[in-house]
Amino acid sequence: MSATIALIDDDQNILASLSAALSDEGYAVHTYADGAEALEGLGRRPADLAILDIKMPRMDGMELLSELRRRDSLPVIFLTSKDDEVDEIMGLRLGADDYIKKPFSQRLLMERIRAVLRRHETVDRDNGSDEVMRRGELILDPARHLCTWKGDEVNLTVTEFLIVESLARHPGHVKNRDQLIDAAYGENIYVDDRTIDSHIKRLRRKFREADKDFTEIETLYGVGYRYNLG
């Protein structure tokens, strides 16, 4: 069955052209002209991935992403003309899985969509390797996309889950940014180093909401990150 994509943008030309291109790729597409309309629509017609603009009337993309993150871990790609680094970092910190700037290559966007959906399927799919990972107080259950710390659930996006899984698989081993990019995004997908840094900051914040003394994810400046058993 083809994936369903929610396309949210107040530019009617973008909605029309991109909707047609996505349909040609075999995706089912639901279009929305602003965040408020999308929030209501996604409640009635769930999607497998959402593509959001930032600058929209009534409810912008940042507000919409915050609301979506209160509901679930729906994969989200920002597609926006805002090229401010602060906006990119903020979007990633709020839980976006990717951030693409307009004008964009349609071919690149399709590859990014496939990569995000592939990661989501990898986490959700029960392919016989649904072993629950226990590392100290951390428990990761890939089959259920469930992460807990000291018994409390930590709600992670697909990208965040894969980063934590990569770090925790070999406690004490250092993972550089390229290795974490490969683990979370797949090979041959270009992602800026600061994207990983933003995900790590957001992960720490989420775990510290469950435990203010959380220090298990360590930064080794100029090298990468590692997960330490407490």
C-alpha positions as CSV (number, residue, x, y, z in Angstrom):
1,M,0.0,0.0,0.0
2,S,1.4,3.5,-0.9
3,A,2.2,6.0,1.8
4,T,-0.1,8.9,2.5
5,I,1.5,12.3,2.6
6,A,0.0,15.5,4.1
7,L,1.2,18.5,2.2
8,I,0.8,21.8,4.0
9,D,1.6,25.1,2.3
10,D,-0.2,28.4,1.7
11,D,1.3,28.7,-1.8
12,Q,-1.3,27.2,-4.2
13,N,1.3,26.7,-6.9
14,I,3.4,24.6,-4.6
15,L,0.4,22.6,-3.5
16,A,-0.6,21.9,-7.1
17,S,2.8,21.1,-8.6
18,L,4.1,19.1,-5.7
19,S,0.8,17.2,-5.2
20,A,0.9,16.1,-8.8
21,A,4.6,15.1,-8.5
22,L,3.9,13.0,-5.4
23,S,0.9,11.4,-7.0
24,D,3.1,10.4,-10.0
25,E,5.4,8.7,-7.5
26,G,2.5,6.6,-6.2
27,Y,1.8,8.5,-3.0
28,A,-1.7,9.4,-1.8
29,V,-1.7,13.2,-1.0
30,H,-3.9,15.3,1.2
31,T,-3.3,19.1,0.8
32,Y,-3.9,21.9,3.3
33,A,-3.5,25.6,2.9
34,D,-2.5,26.4,6.5
35,G,-1.6,24.8,9.8
36,A,-5.0,25.1,11.4
37,E,-6.7,23.4,8.5
38,A,-4.0,20.7,8.6
39,L,-4.3,20.1,12.3
40,E,-8.1,19.5,11.9
41,G,-7.6,17.4,8.8
42,L,-5.0,15.2,10.2
43,G,-7.3,14.3,13.1
44,R,-9.8,12.9,10.6
45,R,-7.4,11.6,7.9
46,P,-4.1,10.3,9.3
47,A,-1.0,10.5,7.2
48,D,2.3,8.6,7.1
49,L,4.4,11.8,6.7
50,A,3.8,15.5,6.7
51,I,5.6,18.2,4.6
52,L,5.2,21.6,6.2
53,D,5.9,25.2,5.2
54,I,6.9,27.5,8.1
55,K,5.3,30.8,7.1
56,M,1.5,30.2,6.9
57,P,-1.6,32.1,8.0
58,R,-3.6,31.3,11.1
59,M,-1.1,28.7,12.4
60,D,2.4,28.6,11.1
61,G,4.6,25.5,10.7
62,M,6.4,25.8,14.0
63,E,3.0,25.9,15.9
64,L,1.6,23.0,13.9
65,L,4.7,20.9,14.6
66,S,4.4,21.6,18.3
67,E,0.8,20.5,18.3
68,L,1.6,17.4,16.2
69,R,4.3,16.4,18.6
70,R,1.8,16.4,21.5
71,R,-0.1,13.7,19.6
72,D,2.4,11.3,18.2
73,S,5.7,10.8,16.3
74,L,4.4,11.5,12.8
75,P,7.5,12.0,10.5
76,V,7.8,15.7,9.4
77,I,9.8,17.4,6.8
78,F,10.0,21.2,6.7
79,L,10.0,22.7,3.2
80,T,10.4,26.4,3.5
81,S,11.8,29.6,2.0
82,K,13.1,30.6,5.4
83,D,16.8,30.1,5.2
84,D,17.7,31.4,8.7
85,E,19.9,28.9,10.5
86,V,17.9,29.7,13.7
87,D,14.7,28.5,12.1
88,E,16.3,25.3,10.9
89,I,17.7,24.6,14.4
90,M,14.3,25.5,16.0
91,G,12.5,23.2,13.6
92,L,14.8,20.3,14.4
93,R,14.6,21.0,18.1
94,L,10.8,20.9,17.9
95,G,11.1,17.4,16.4
96,A,11.2,17.8,12.6
97,D,12.9,14.9,10.8
98,D,14.3,17.0,8.0
99,Y,14.5,20.6,6.7
100,I,14.7,21.5,3.0
101,K,15.0,25.1,1.8
102,K,13.1,26.6,-1.2
103,P,13.8,26.7,-4.1
104,F,14.4,23.0,-3.9
105,S,15.2,20.1,-6.2
106,Q,12.2,17.9,-6.6
107,R,14.4,14.9,-7.1
108,L,16.2,15.7,-3.8
109,L,12.8,16.1,-2.0
110,M,11.7,12.7,-3.3
111,E,14.9,11.0,-2.0
112,R,14.4,12.7,1.4
113,I,10.8,11.5,1.6
114,R,11.8,8.0,0.8
115,A,14.6,8.1,3.4
116,V,12.3,9.4,6.1
117,L,9.6,6.8,5.3
118,R,12.2,4.0,5.2
119,R,13.5,5.0,8.6
120,H,9.9,5.0,10.0
121,E,9.2,1.6,8.5
122,T,12.5,0.2,9.9
123,V,11.5,1.3,13.4
124,D,7.9,0.1,13.1
125,R,8.4,-3.1,11.2
126,D,8.5,-6.4,13.1
127,N,11.0,-8.3,11.0
128,G,12.2,-10.8,13.5
129,S,14.7,-8.4,15.0
130,D,12.3,-6.9,17.6
131,E,14.7,-7.6,20.5
132,V,14.1,-5.2,23.4
133,M,17.4,-3.3,24.2
134,R,18.2,-2.7,27.8
135,R,21.0,-0.4,28.7
136,G,21.0,0.5,32.4
137,E,17.8,2.5,33.0
138,L,17.2,2.8,29.3
139,I,14.8,0.4,27.5
140,L,14.2,0.6,23.7
141,D,11.5,-1.5,22.1
142,P,11.8,-1.1,18.3
143,A,8.7,-3.2,17.5
144,R,6.5,-0.8,19.5
145,H,8.6,2.3,18.9
146,L,8.8,2.6,22.7
147,C,11.5,4.3,24.7
148,T,11.5,4.4,28.5
149,W,13.9,5.9,31.1
150,K,13.6,4.7,34.7
151,G,10.2,3.4,33.8
152,D,8.9,6.6,32.3
153,E,8.1,6.8,28.6
154,V,10.2,9.2,26.5
155,N,8.3,10.2,23.4
156,L,10.8,10.2,20.5
157,T,10.5,10.9,16.8
158,V,11.7,8.2,14.4
159,T,15.0,10.0,13.8
160,E,15.6,10.5,17.6
161,F,14.8,6.8,18.2
162,L,17.4,5.7,15.7
163,I,20.1,8.0,17.1
164,V,19.5,6.8,20.6
165,E,19.5,3.1,19.4
166,S,22.8,3.7,17.5
167,L,24.5,5.3,20.6
168,A,23.1,2.8,23.1
169,R,23.9,-0.4,21.1
170,H,27.6,-0.2,22.1
171,P,27.9,1.8,25.4
172,G,31.1,3.6,25.8
173,H,31.9,3.5,22.1
174,V,32.2,6.9,20.4
175,K,30.0,7.6,17.4
176,N,31.0,10.5,15.1
177,R,28.4,12.7,13.4
178,D,28.7,10.9,10.1
179,Q,28.0,7.5,11.7
180,L,24.9,9.0,13.4
181,I,23.8,10.5,10.2
182,D,24.1,7.1,8.5
183,A,22.2,5.4,11.4
184,A,19.4,8.0,11.4
185,Y,19.1,9.0,7.8
186,G,20.7,6.3,5.8
187,E,23.7,6.4,3.4
188,N,23.9,8.8,0.5
189,I,21.7,11.4,2.2
190,Y,23.4,14.7,2.9
191,V,22.6,16.2,6.3
192,D,24.6,19.0,7.9
193,D,26.5,18.2,11.1
194,R,24.6,20.7,13.1
195,T,21.4,18.7,12.4
196,I,22.8,15.9,14.6
197,D,23.9,18.4,17.2
198,S,20.3,19.8,17.3
199,H,18.8,16.3,17.7
200,I,21.2,15.5,20.5
201,K,20.3,18.7,22.4
202,R,16.6,17.8,22.0
203,L,17.2,14.3,23.1
204,R,18.9,15.5,26.3
205,R,16.1,17.8,27.0
206,K,13.5,15.1,26.6
207,F,15.4,12.7,28.9
208,R,16.0,15.4,31.5
209,E,12.2,16.0,31.6
210,A,12.0,12.4,32.8
211,D,15.1,12.7,35.0
212,K,16.8,16.0,35.7
213,D,20.1,14.2,36.5
214,F,20.3,12.5,33.1
215,T,23.9,12.6,31.8
216,E,24.3,9.4,29.9
217,I,24.7,11.0,26.4
218,E,28.2,12.5,26.4
219,T,29.7,15.0,24.0
220,L,33.4,14.5,23.0
221,Y,34.2,17.8,21.4
222,G,35.6,17.5,17.9
223,V,35.0,13.7,17.9
224,G,31.3,12.9,18.4
225,Y,29.0,11.4,21.0
226,R,28.8,8.3,23.2
227,Y,26.3,6.6,25.5
228,N,27.6,5.8,29.0
229,L,26.1,3.4,31.4
230,G,25.4,5.2,34.7
